[in-house]
Amino acid sequence: MSTPKCPICGRPAAPRPGNRAFPFCSDRCKLIDLGKWLGEEYRIPGPRAGDGADAPARPEEREDDEP
Ligand SMILES: [Zn+2]
């Protein structure tokens, strides 16, 4: 098994027993990743419009509700 790389800095990330920040190499990189999430730099790969959900796929049409 190869050592996984930290997705933030690319350095080898130590395995979990001794690295509570896994899969990051350190708490610092873990916090950087968290900051990216909070800043919405990352897109959450969740369900998209047209994926079976009945959420409005075309927000523009909602303007029809206005008089
Ligand atoms: Zn790192």
N, CA, C, O and the ligand as a Tripos MOL2 file, in Angstrom:
@<TRIPOS>MOLECULE
protein
  269   267    68     0     0
PROTEIN
NO_CHARGES

@<TRIPOS>ATOM
      1 N           0.8400   -1.2060    0.0000 N.3       1 MET1
      2 CA          0.0000    0.0000    0.0000 C.3       1 MET1
      3 C           0.8670    1.2450    0.0000 C.2       1 MET1
      4 O           1.8300    1.3430    0.7610 O.2       1 MET1
      5 N           0.5280    2.1760   -0.8410 N.am      2 SER2
      6 CA          1.3080    3.4030   -0.8870 C.3       2 SER2
      7 C           0.7540    4.4180    0.1060 C.2       2 SER2
      8 O          -0.4210    4.3740    0.4740 O.2       2 SER2
      9 N           1.6000    5.3070    0.5210 N.am      3 THR3
     10 CA          1.1760    6.3330    1.4620 C.3       3 THR3
     11 C           0.2700    7.3380    0.7680 C.2       3 THR3
     12 O           0.6600    7.9080   -0.2520 O.2       3 THR3
     13 N          -0.9210    7.5680    1.2890 N.am      4 PRO4
     14 CA         -1.8060    8.5620    0.6670 C.3       4 PRO4
     15 C          -1.2160    9.9610    0.8020 C.2       4 PRO4
     16 O          -0.5330   10.2790    1.7760 O.2       4 PRO4
     17 N          -1.4960   10.7730   -0.1890 N.am      5 LYS5
     18 CA         -0.9620   12.1400   -0.1510 C.3       5 LYS5
     19 C          -2.0030   13.1040    0.4000 C.2       5 LYS5
     20 O          -3.2030   12.9590    0.1680 O.2       5 LYS5
     21 N          -1.5180   14.0690    1.1190 N.am      6 CYS6
     22 CA         -2.3800   15.1170    1.6390 C.3       6 CYS6
     23 C          -3.0020   15.8770    0.4690 C.2       6 CYS6
     24 O          -2.2760   16.3700   -0.3930 O.2       6 CYS6
     25 N          -4.3410   15.9810    0.4230 N.am      7 PRO7
     26 CA         -4.9910   16.6630   -0.6950 C.3       7 PRO7
     27 C          -4.7350   18.1670   -0.7040 C.2       7 PRO7
     28 O          -5.0300   18.8380   -1.6930 O.2       7 PRO7
     29 N          -4.1990   18.6930    0.3670 N.am      8 ILE8
     30 CA         -3.9440   20.1330    0.4340 C.3       8 ILE8
     31 C          -2.5490   20.4720   -0.0440 C.2       8 ILE8
     32 O          -2.3850   21.3060   -0.9350 O.2       8 ILE8
     33 N          -1.5410   19.8360    0.5340 N.am      9 CYS9
     34 CA         -0.1750   20.2170    0.2000 C.3       9 CYS9
     35 C           0.5450   19.1540   -0.6270 C.2       9 CYS9
     36 O           1.6250   19.4080   -1.1600 O.2       9 CYS9
     37 N          -0.0490   17.9700   -0.7330 N.am     10 GLY10
     38 CA          0.5300   16.9400   -1.5680 C.3      10 GLY10
     39 C           1.6210   16.1290   -0.8910 C.2      10 GLY10
     40 O           2.1990   15.2280   -1.4990 O.2      10 GLY10
     41 N           1.9010   16.4440    0.3540 N.am     11 ARG11
     42 CA          2.9130   15.6730    1.0640 C.3      11 ARG11
     43 C           2.3000   14.3600    1.5560 C.2      11 ARG11
     44 O           1.0850   14.2680    1.7310 O.2      11 ARG11
     45 N           3.1300   13.3570    1.7760 N.am     12 PRO12
     46 CA          2.6000   12.0890    2.2810 C.3      12 PRO12
     47 C           1.8870   12.2800    3.6070 C.2      12 PRO12
     48 O           2.4190   12.9060    4.5230 O.2      12 PRO12
     49 N           0.6890   11.7400    3.7060 N.am     13 ALA13
     50 CA         -0.0770   11.8440    4.9440 C.3      13 ALA13
     51 C           0.0730   10.5460    5.7270 C.2      13 ALA13
     52 O          -0.1930    9.4650    5.2020 O.2      13 ALA13
     53 N           0.4860   10.6490    6.9450 N.am     14 ALA14
     54 CA          0.6720    9.4660    7.7780 C.3      14 ALA14
     55 C          -0.6630    8.7750    8.0050 C.2      14 ALA14
     56 O          -1.6990    9.4370    8.0590 O.2      14 ALA14
     57 N          -0.6520    7.4650    8.1380 N.am     15 PRO15
     58 CA         -1.9000    6.7340    8.3770 C.3      15 PRO15
     59 C          -2.5310    7.0940    9.7040 C.2      15 PRO15
     60 O          -1.9070    7.7110   10.5680 O.2      15 PRO15
     61 N          -3.7850    6.6940    9.8440 N.am     16 ARG16
     62 CA         -4.6330    7.2040   10.9020 C.3      16 ARG16
     63 C          -4.1690    6.9980   12.3540 C.2      16 ARG16
     64 O          -4.2700    7.9340   13.1480 O.2      16 ARG16
     65 N          -3.6750    5.8360   12.7270 N.am     17 PRO17
     66 CA         -3.4130    5.6700   14.1780 C.3      17 PRO17
     67 C          -2.5820    6.7910   14.7820 C.2      17 PRO17
     68 O          -2.8250    7.2020   15.9160 O.2      17 PRO17
     69 N          -1.6080    7.2860   14.0360 N.am     18 GLY18
     70 CA         -0.7580    8.3380   14.6020 C.3      18 GLY18
     71 C          -1.0800    9.7030   14.0380 C.2      18 GLY18
     72 O          -0.4300   10.6920   14.3780 O.2      18 GLY18
     73 N          -2.0880    9.7620   13.1730 N.am     19 ASN19
     74 CA         -2.3890   11.0290   12.4970 C.3      19 ASN19
     75 C          -3.8870   11.2820   12.5470 C.2      19 ASN19
     76 O          -4.6320   10.7950   11.6970 O.2      19 ASN19
     77 N          -4.3170   12.0250   13.5200 N.am     20 ARG20
     78 CA         -5.7590   12.2350   13.6800 C.3      20 ARG20
     79 C          -6.3170   13.1910   12.6480 C.2      20 ARG20
     80 O          -7.5280   13.3920   12.5610 O.2      20 ARG20
     81 N          -5.4240   13.7810   11.8640 N.am     21 ALA21
     82 CA         -5.8900   14.6920   10.8170 C.3      21 ALA21
     83 C          -6.0670   13.9740    9.4820 C.2      21 ALA21
     84 O          -6.4480   14.5940    8.4890 O.2      21 ALA21
     85 N          -5.7930   12.6700    9.4540 N.am     22 PHE22
     86 CA         -5.9330   11.8960    8.2250 C.3      22 PHE22
     87 C          -7.2810   12.1710    7.5550 C.2      22 PHE22
     88 O          -8.2740   12.2620    8.2770 O.2      22 PHE22
     89 N          -7.3920   12.3090    6.2480 N.am     23 PRO23
     90 CA         -6.3590   12.0510    5.2390 C.3      23 PRO23
     91 C          -5.4190   13.2220    4.9860 C.2      23 PRO23
     92 O          -4.6890   13.2240    3.9950 O.2      23 PRO23
     93 N          -5.4280   14.1840    5.8380 N.am     24 PHE24
     94 CA         -4.5040   15.3040    5.6760 C.3      24 PHE24
     95 C          -3.2320   15.0040    6.4470 C.2      24 PHE24
     96 O          -3.2150   14.1210    7.3050 O.2      24 PHE24
     97 N          -2.1680   15.7340    6.1440 N.am     25 CYS25
     98 CA         -0.8870   15.4350    6.7630 C.3      25 CYS25
     99 C          -0.8140   16.0550    8.1490 C.2      25 CYS25
    100 O          -0.0050   15.6310    8.9740 O.2      25 CYS25
    101 N          -1.6410   17.0420    8.4130 N.am     26 SER26
    102 CA         -1.5570   17.7380    9.6930 C.3      26 SER26
    103 C          -2.8600   18.4650    9.9770 C.2      26 SER26
    104 O          -3.6990   18.6400    9.0930 O.2      26 SER26
    105 N          -3.0120   18.8820   11.2150 N.am     27 ASP27
    106 CA         -4.2140   19.6490   11.5670 C.3      27 ASP27
    107 C          -4.2950   20.9320   10.7500 C.2      27 ASP27
    108 O          -5.3820   21.4180   10.4360 O.2      27 ASP27
    109 N          -3.1380   21.4670   10.4140 N.am     28 ARG28
    110 CA         -3.1220   22.7140    9.6570 C.3      28 ARG28
    111 C          -3.8070   22.5220    8.2970 C.2      28 ARG28
    112 O          -4.6630   23.3130    7.9010 O.2      28 ARG28
    113 N          -3.4190   21.4770    7.6090 N.am     29 CYS29
    114 CA         -4.0180   21.2300    6.3000 C.3      29 CYS29
    115 C          -5.4990   20.8800    6.4480 C.2      29 CYS29
    116 O          -6.3110   21.2220    5.5880 O.2      29 CYS29
    117 N          -5.8420   20.2100    7.5220 N.am     30 LYS30
    118 CA         -7.2380   19.8690    7.7620 C.3      30 LYS30
    119 C          -8.0650   21.1520    7.9060 C.2      30 LYS30
    120 O          -9.1770   21.2520    7.3880 O.2      30 LYS30
    121 N          -7.5050   22.1180    8.6140 N.am     31 LEU31
    122 CA         -8.2130   23.3830    8.8040 C.3      31 LEU31
    123 C          -8.3030   24.1630    7.5000 C.2      31 LEU31
    124 O          -9.2980   24.8370    7.2340 O.2      31 LEU31
    125 N          -7.2580   24.0630    6.6960 N.am     32 ILE32
    126 CA         -7.2900   24.7440    5.3970 C.3      32 ILE32
    127 C          -8.4240   24.1770    4.5530 C.2      32 ILE32
    128 O          -9.1640   24.9150    3.9010 O.2      32 ILE32
    129 N          -8.5460   22.8430    4.5780 N.am     33 ASP33
    130 CA         -9.6130   22.2080    3.8160 C.3      33 ASP33
    131 C         -10.9740   22.6380    4.3350 C.2      33 ASP33
    132 O         -11.8880   22.9100    3.5570 O.2      33 ASP33
    133 N         -11.1020   22.6960    5.6490 N.am     34 LEU34
    134 CA        -12.3640   23.1200    6.2470 C.3      34 LEU34
    135 C         -12.6920   24.5520    5.8190 C.2      34 LEU34
    136 O         -13.8420   24.8770    5.5260 O.2      34 LEU34
    137 N         -11.6830   25.3820    5.7890 N.am     35 GLY35
    138 CA        -11.8910   26.7620    5.3740 C.3      35 GLY35
    139 C         -12.3570   26.8520    3.9370 C.2      35 GLY35
    140 O         -13.1550   27.7210    3.5860 O.2      35 GLY35
    141 N         -11.8560   25.9540    3.1080 N.am     36 LYS36
    142 CA        -12.3020   25.9460    1.7130 C.3      36 LYS36
    143 C         -13.7700   25.5780    1.6210 C.2      36 LYS36
    144 O         -14.5260   26.1580    0.8430 O.2      36 LYS36
    145 N         -14.1580   24.6110    2.4230 N.am     37 TRP37
    146 CA        -15.5720   24.2240    2.4190 C.3      37 TRP37
    147 C         -16.4390   25.3880    2.8600 C.2      37 TRP37
    148 O         -17.4640   25.6850    2.2460 O.2      37 TRP37
    149 N         -16.0170   26.0420    3.9270 N.am     38 LEU38
    150 CA        -16.8280   27.1460    4.4400 C.3      38 LEU38
    151 C         -16.8770   28.2910    3.4500 C.2      38 LEU38
    152 O         -17.8510   29.0420    3.4040 O.2      38 LEU38
    153 N         -15.8200   28.4240    2.6540 N.am     39 GLY39
    154 CA        -15.7770   29.4880    1.6600 C.3      39 GLY39
    155 C         -16.4190   29.0720    0.3560 C.2      39 GLY39
    156 O         -16.4450   29.8380   -0.6080 O.2      39 GLY39
    157 N         -16.9410   27.8480    0.3280 N.am     40 GLU40
    158 CA        -17.6170   27.3340   -0.8580 C.3      40 GLU40
    159 C         -16.7030   27.3230   -2.0730 C.2      40 GLU40
    160 O         -17.1580   27.4580   -3.2090 O.2      40 GLU40
    161 N         -15.4070   27.1620   -1.8210 N.am     41 GLU41
    162 CA        -14.5120   26.9830   -2.9570 C.3      41 GLU41
    163 C         -14.7190   25.6040   -3.5530 C.2      41 GLU41
    164 O         -14.5000   25.3700   -4.7420 O.2      41 GLU41
    165 N         -15.1470   24.7070   -2.6890 N.am     42 TYR42
    166 CA        -15.4250   23.3530   -3.1550 C.3      42 TYR42
    167 C         -16.9030   23.2540   -3.5130 C.2      42 TYR42
    168 O         -17.7590   23.8610   -2.8690 O.2      42 TYR42
    169 N         -17.1730   22.4980   -4.5240 N.am     43 ARG43
    170 CA        -18.5540   22.1990   -4.8750 C.3      43 ARG43
    171 C         -18.9000   20.8370   -4.2820 C.2      43 ARG43
    172 O         -18.1940   19.8530   -4.5030 O.2      43 ARG43
    173 N         -19.9620   20.7940   -3.5490 N.am     44 ILE44
    174 CA        -20.3690   19.5200   -2.9810 C.3      44 ILE44
    175 C         -20.9450   18.6400   -4.0890 C.2      44 ILE44
    176 O         -21.9150   19.0210   -4.7450 O.2      44 ILE44
    177 N         -20.3580   17.4760   -4.2980 N.am     45 PRO45
    178 CA        -20.8260   16.5850   -5.3610 C.3      45 PRO45
    179 C         -22.1120   15.8770   -4.9890 C.2      45 PRO45
    180 O         -22.1800   14.6480   -5.0280 O.2      45 PRO45
    181 N         -23.1130   16.6230   -4.6360 N.am     46 GLY46
    182 CA        -24.3890   16.0390   -4.2360 C.3      46 GLY46
    183 C         -25.3280   15.9100   -5.4130 C.2      46 GLY46
    184 O         -24.9120   16.0520   -6.5620 O.2      46 GLY46
    185 N         -26.5880   15.6410   -5.1380 N.am     47 PRO47
    186 CA        -27.5750   15.5010   -6.2150 C.3      47 PRO47
    187 C         -27.7540   16.8130   -6.9640 C.2      47 PRO47
    188 O         -27.7880   17.8870   -6.3620 O.2      47 PRO47
    189 N         -27.8660   16.7140   -8.2650 N.am     48 ARG48
    190 CA        -28.0260   17.9140   -9.0760 C.3      48 ARG48
    191 C         -29.4700   18.0100   -9.5590 C.2      48 ARG48
    192 O         -30.2380   17.0570   -9.4250 O.2      48 ARG48
    193 N         -29.8280   19.1270  -10.1040 N.am     49 ALA49
    194 CA        -31.1710   19.3120  -10.6490 C.3      49 ALA49
    195 C         -31.4040   18.2910  -11.7420 C.2      49 ALA49
    196 O         -30.5270   18.0350  -12.5670 O.2      49 ALA49
    197 N         -32.5820   17.7160  -11.7430 N.am     50 GLY50
    198 CA        -32.8860   16.7190  -12.7400 C.3      50 GLY50
    199 C         -32.4480   15.3340  -12.3160 C.2      50 GLY50
    200 O         -32.4740   14.3950  -13.1120 O.2      50 GLY50
    201 N         -32.0500   15.2060  -11.0730 N.am     51 ASP51
    202 CA        -31.5880   13.9180  -10.5830 C.3      51 ASP51
    203 C         -32.7250   13.1620   -9.8910 C.2      51 ASP51
    204 O         -32.4730   12.2450   -9.1100 O.2      51 ASP51
    205 N         -33.9620   13.5400  -10.1720 N.am     52 GLY52
    206 CA        -35.0880   12.8590   -9.5570 C.3      52 GLY52
    207 C         -35.7330   13.7130   -8.4800 C.2      52 GLY52
    208 O         -36.8780   13.4720   -8.0980 O.2      52 GLY52
    209 N         -35.0180   14.6970   -7.9950 N.am     53 ALA53
    210 CA        -35.5880   15.5880   -7.0000 C.3      53 ALA53
    211 C         -36.5710   16.5360   -7.6840 C.2      53 ALA53
    212 O         -36.4180   16.8690   -8.8590 O.2      53 ALA53
    213 N         -37.5860   16.9660   -6.9230 N.am     54 ASP54
    214 CA        -38.5470   17.8720   -7.5390 C.3      54 ASP54
    215 C         -38.2860   19.3140   -7.1430 C.2      54 ASP54
    216 O         -39.2070   20.1280   -7.0700 O.2      54 ASP54
    217 N         -37.0300   19.6190   -6.8880 N.am     55 ALA55
    218 CA        -36.6560   20.9990   -6.6240 C.3      55 ALA55
    219 C         -36.7420   21.7800   -7.9370 C.2      55 ALA55
    220 O         -36.5280   21.2150   -9.0100 O.2      55 ALA55
    221 N         -37.0480   23.0430   -7.8570 N.am     56 PRO56
    222 CA        -37.1530   23.8340   -9.0920 C.3      56 PRO56
    223 C         -35.8230   23.8880   -9.8300 C.2      56 PRO56
    224 O         -34.8190   24.3530   -9.2890 O.2      56 PRO56
    225 N         -35.8250   23.4160  -11.0500 N.am     57 ALA57
    226 CA        -34.5940   23.3750  -11.8220 C.3      57 ALA57
    227 C         -34.3550   24.6890  -12.5440 C.2      57 ALA57
    228 O         -33.2270   25.0090  -12.9170 O.2      57 ALA57
    229 N         -35.4390   25.4560  -12.7410 N.am     58 ARG58
    230 CA        -35.3070   26.7260  -13.4630 C.3      58 ARG58
    231 C         -35.8440   27.8620  -12.6040 C.2      58 ARG58
    232 O         -37.0280   28.1910  -12.6760 O.2      58 ARG58
    233 N         -34.9950   28.4510  -11.8050 N.am     59 PRO59
    234 CA        -35.4310   29.4980  -10.8650 C.3      59 PRO59
    235 C         -36.1070   30.6680  -11.5630 C.2      59 PRO59
    236 O         -36.9220   31.3610  -10.9550 O.2      59 PRO59
    237 N         -35.7860   30.8930  -12.8100 N.am     60 GLU60
    238 CA        -36.3560   32.0630  -13.5010 C.3      60 GLU60
    239 C         -37.8740   31.9670  -13.5630 C.2      60 GLU60
    240 O         -38.5680   32.9810  -13.4850 O.2      60 GLU60
    241 N         -38.3900   30.7510  -13.7020 N.am     61 GLU61
    242 CA        -39.8170   30.5890  -13.8470 C.3      61 GLU61
    243 C         -40.5690   30.9600  -12.5790 C.2      61 GLU61
    244 O         -41.7710   31.2240  -12.6100 O.2      61 GLU61
    245 N         -39.8420   30.9780  -11.4570 N.am     62 ARG62
    246 CA        -40.5070   31.3330  -10.2140 C.3      62 ARG62
    247 C         -40.9460   32.7920  -10.2160 C.2      62 ARG62
    248 O         -41.7930   33.1910   -9.4170 O.2      62 ARG62
    249 N         -40.3770   33.5770  -11.1040 N.am     63 GLU63
    250 CA        -40.7460   34.9800  -11.1850 C.3      63 GLU63
    251 C         -42.1850   35.1470  -11.6830 C.2      63 GLU63
    252 O         -42.7850   36.2110  -11.5300 O.2      63 GLU63
    253 N         -42.7260   34.0890  -12.2760 N.am     64 ASP64
    254 CA        -44.1100   34.1430  -12.7520 C.3      64 ASP64
    255 C         -45.0930   34.3300  -11.6070 C.2      64 ASP64
    256 O         -46.2320   34.7490  -11.8140 O.2      64 ASP64
    257 N         -44.6390   34.0140  -10.3900 N.am     65 ASP65
    258 CA        -45.5180   34.1730   -9.2430 C.3      65 ASP65
    259 C         -45.7210   35.6470   -8.9050 C.2      65 ASP65
    260 O         -46.6710   36.0140   -8.2130 O.2      65 ASP65
    261 N         -44.8220   36.4740   -9.3980 N.am     66 GLU66
    262 CA        -44.9540   37.9210   -9.1180 C.3      66 GLU66
    263 C         -46.0580   38.5130   -9.9700 C.2      66 GLU66
    264 O         -46.1650   38.1630  -11.1460 O.2      66 GLU66
    265 N         -46.8700   39.3810   -9.4360 N.am     67 PRO67
    266 CA        -47.9570   40.0160  -10.1980 C.3      67 PRO67
    267 C         -47.4250   40.9710  -11.2560 C.2      67 PRO67
    268 O         -48.2060   41.5850  -11.9830 O.2      67 PRO67
    269 ZN         -0.7710   18.7670    4.1000 Zn       68 ZN68
@<TRIPOS>BOND
     1     1     2 1
     2     2     3 1
     3     3     4 2
     4     3     5 am
     5     5     6 1
     6     6     7 1
     7     7     8 2
     8     7     9 am
     9     9    10 1
    10    10    11 1
    11    11    12 2
    12    11    13 am
    13    13    14 1
    14    14    15 1
    15    15    16 2
    16    15    17 am
    17    17    18 1
    18    18    19 1
    19    19    20 2
    20    19    21 am
    21    21    22 1
    22    22    23 1
    23    23    24 2
    24    23    25 am
    25    25    26 1
    26    26    27 1
    27    27    28 2
    28    27    29 am
    29    29    30 1
    30    30    31 1
    31    31    32 2
    32    31    33 am
    33    33    34 1
    34    34    35 1
    35    35    36 2
    36    35    37 am
    37    37    38 1
    38    38    39 1
    39    39    40 2
    40    39    41 am
    41    41    42 1
    42    42    43 1
    43    43    44 2
    44    43    45 am
    45    45    46 1
    46    46    47 1
    47    47    48 2
    48    47    49 am
    49    49    50 1
    50    50    51 1
    51    51    52 2
    52    51    53 am
    53    53    54 1
    54    54    55 1
    55    55    56 2
    56    55    57 am
    57    57    58 1
    58    58    59 1
    59    59    60 2
    60    59    61 am
    61    61    62 1
    62    62    63 1
    63    63    64 2
    64    63    65 am
    65    65    66 1
    66    66    67 1
    67    67    68 2
    68    67    69 am
    69    69    70 1
    70    70    71 1
    71    71    72 2
    72    71    73 am
    73    73    74 1
    74    74    75 1
    75    75    76 2
    76    75    77 am
    77    77    78 1
    78    78    79 1
    79    79    80 2
    80    79    81 am
    81    81    82 1
    82    82    83 1
    83    83    84 2
    84    83    85 am
    85    85    86 1
    86    86    87 1
    87    87    88 2
    88    87    89 am
    89    89    90 1
    90    90    91 1
    91    91    92 2
    92    91    93 am
    93    93    94 1
    94    94    95 1
    95    95    96 2
    96    95    97 am
    97    97    98 1
    98    98    99 1
    99    99   100 2
   100    99   101 am
   101   101   102 1
   102   102   103 1
   103   103   104 2
   104   103   105 am
   105   105   106 1
   106   106   107 1
   107   107   108 2
   108   107   109 am
   109   109   110 1
   110   110   111 1
   111   111   112 2
   112   111   113 am
   113   113   114 1
   114   114   115 1
   115   115   116 2
   116   115   117 am
   117   117   118 1
   118   118   119 1
   119   119   120 2
   120   119   121 am
   121   121   122 1
   122   122   123 1
   123   123   124 2
   124   123   125 am
   125   125   126 1
   126   126   127 1
   127   127   128 2
   128   127   129 am
   129   129   130 1
   130   130   131 1
   131   131   132 2
   132   131   133 am
   133   133   134 1
   134   134   135 1
   135   135   136 2
   136   135   137 am
   137   137   138 1
   138   138   139 1
   139   139   140 2
   140   139   141 am
   141   141   142 1
   142   142   143 1
   143   143   144 2
   144   143   145 am
   145   145   146 1
   146   146   147 1
   147   147   148 2
   148   147   149 am
   149   149   150 1
   150   150   151 1
   151   151   152 2
   152   151   153 am
   153   153   154 1
   154   154   155 1
   155   155   156 2
   156   155   157 am
   157   157   158 1
   158   158   159 1
   159   159   160 2
   160   159   161 am
   161   161   162 1
   162   162   163 1
   163   163   164 2
   164   163   165 am
   165   165   166 1
   166   166   167 1
   167   167   168 2
   168   167   169 am
   169   169   170 1
   170   170   171 1
   171   171   172 2
   172   171   173 am
   173   173   174 1
   174   174   175 1
   175   175   176 2
   176   175   177 am
   177   177   178 1
   178   178   179 1
   179   179   180 2
   180   179   181 am
   181   181   182 1
   182   182   183 1
   183   183   184 2
   184   183   185 am
   185   185   186 1
   186   186   187 1
   187   187   188 2
   188   187   189 am
   189   189   190 1
   190   190   191 1
   191   191   192 2
   192   191   193 am
   193   193   194 1
   194   194   195 1
   195   195   196 2
   196   195   197 am
   197   197   198 1
   198   198   199 1
   199   199   200 2
   200   199   201 am
   201   201   202 1
   202   202   203 1
   203   203   204 2
   204   203   205 am
   205   205   206 1
   206   206   207 1
   207   207   208 2
   208   207   209 am
   209   209   210 1
   210   210   211 1
   211   211   212 2
   212   211   213 am
   213   213   214 1
   214   214   215 1
   215   215   216 2
   216   215   217 am
   217   217   218 1
   218   218   219 1
   219   219   220 2
   220   219   221 am
   221   221   222 1
   222   222   223 1
   223   223   224 2
   224   223   225 am
   225   225   226 1
   226   226   227 1
   227   227   228 2
   228   227   229 am
   229   229   230 1
   230   230   231 1
   231   231   232 2
   232   231   233 am
   233   233   234 1
   234   234   235 1
   235   235   236 2
   236   235   237 am
   237   237   238 1
   238   238   239 1
   239   239   240 2
   240   239   241 am
   241   241   242 1
   242   242   243 1
   243   243   244 2
   244   243   245 am
   245   245   246 1
   246   246   247 1
   247   247   248 2
   248   247   249 am
   249   249   250 1
   250   250   251 1
   251   251   252 2
   252   251   253 am
   253   253   254 1
   254   254   255 1
   255   255   256 2
   256   255   257 am
   257   257   258 1
   258   258   259 1
   259   259   260 2
   260   259   261 am
   261   261   262 1
   262   262   263 1
   263   263   264 2
   264   263   265 am
   265   265   266 1
   266   266   267 1
   267   267   268 2
@<TRIPOS>SUBSTRUCTURE
     1 MET1         2 RESIDUE 1 A MET
     2 SER2         6 RESIDUE 1 A SER
     3 THR3        10 RESIDUE 1 A THR
     4 PRO4        14 RESIDUE 1 A PRO
     5 LYS5        18 RESIDUE 1 A LYS
     6 CYS6        22 RESIDUE 1 A CYS
     7 PRO7        26 RESIDUE 1 A PRO
     8 ILE8        30 RESIDUE 1 A ILE
     9 CYS9        34 RESIDUE 1 A CYS
    10 GLY10       38 RESIDUE 1 A GLY
    11 ARG11       42 RESIDUE 1 A ARG
    12 PRO12       46 RESIDUE 1 A PRO
    13 ALA13       50 RESIDUE 1 A ALA
    14 ALA14       54 RESIDUE 1 A ALA
    15 PRO15       58 RESIDUE 1 A PRO
    16 ARG16       62 RESIDUE 1 A ARG
    17 PRO17       66 RESIDUE 1 A PRO
    18 GLY18       70 RESIDUE 1 A GLY
    19 ASN19       74 RESIDUE 1 A ASN
    20 ARG20       78 RESIDUE 1 A ARG
    21 ALA21       82 RESIDUE 1 A ALA
    22 PHE22       86 RESIDUE 1 A PHE
    23 PRO23       90 RESIDUE 1 A PRO
    24 PHE24       94 RESIDUE 1 A PHE
    25 CYS25       98 RESIDUE 1 A CYS
    26 SER26      102 RESIDUE 1 A SER
    27 ASP27      106 RESIDUE 1 A ASP
    28 ARG28      110 RESIDUE 1 A ARG
    29 CYS29      114 RESIDUE 1 A CYS
    30 LYS30      118 RESIDUE 1 A LYS
    31 LEU31      122 RESIDUE 1 A LEU
    32 ILE32      126 RESIDUE 1 A ILE
    33 ASP33      130 RESIDUE 1 A ASP
    34 LEU34      134 RESIDUE 1 A LEU
    35 GLY35      138 RESIDUE 1 A GLY
    36 LYS36      142 RESIDUE 1 A LYS
    37 TRP37      146 RESIDUE 1 A TRP
    38 LEU38      150 RESIDUE 1 A LEU
    39 GLY39      154 RESIDUE 1 A GLY
    40 GLU40      158 RESIDUE 1 A GLU
    41 GLU41      162 RESIDUE 1 A GLU
    42 TYR42      166 RESIDUE 1 A TYR
    43 ARG43      170 RESIDUE 1 A ARG
    44 ILE44      174 RESIDUE 1 A ILE
    45 PRO45      178 RESIDUE 1 A PRO
    46 GLY46      182 RESIDUE 1 A GLY
    47 PRO47      186 RESIDUE 1 A PRO
    48 ARG48      190 RESIDUE 1 A ARG
    49 ALA49      194 RESIDUE 1 A ALA
    50 GLY50      198 RESIDUE 1 A GLY
    51 ASP51      202 RESIDUE 1 A ASP
    52 GLY52      206 RESIDUE 1 A GLY
    53 ALA53      210 RESIDUE 1 A ALA
    54 ASP54      214 RESIDUE 1 A ASP
    55 ALA55      218 RESIDUE 1 A ALA
    56 PRO56      222 RESIDUE 1 A PRO
    57 ALA57      226 RESIDUE 1 A ALA
    58 ARG58      230 RESIDUE 1 A ARG
    59 PRO59      234 RESIDUE 1 A PRO
    60 GLU60      238 RESIDUE 1 A GLU
    61 GLU61      242 RESIDUE 1 A GLU
    62 ARG62      246 RESIDUE 1 A ARG
    63 GLU63      250 RESIDUE 1 A GLU
    64 ASP64      254 RESIDUE 1 A ASP
    65 ASP65      258 RESIDUE 1 A ASP
    66 GLU66      262 RESIDUE 1 A GLU
    67 PRO67      266 RESIDUE 1 A PRO
    68 ZN68       269 GROUP 0 **** ****
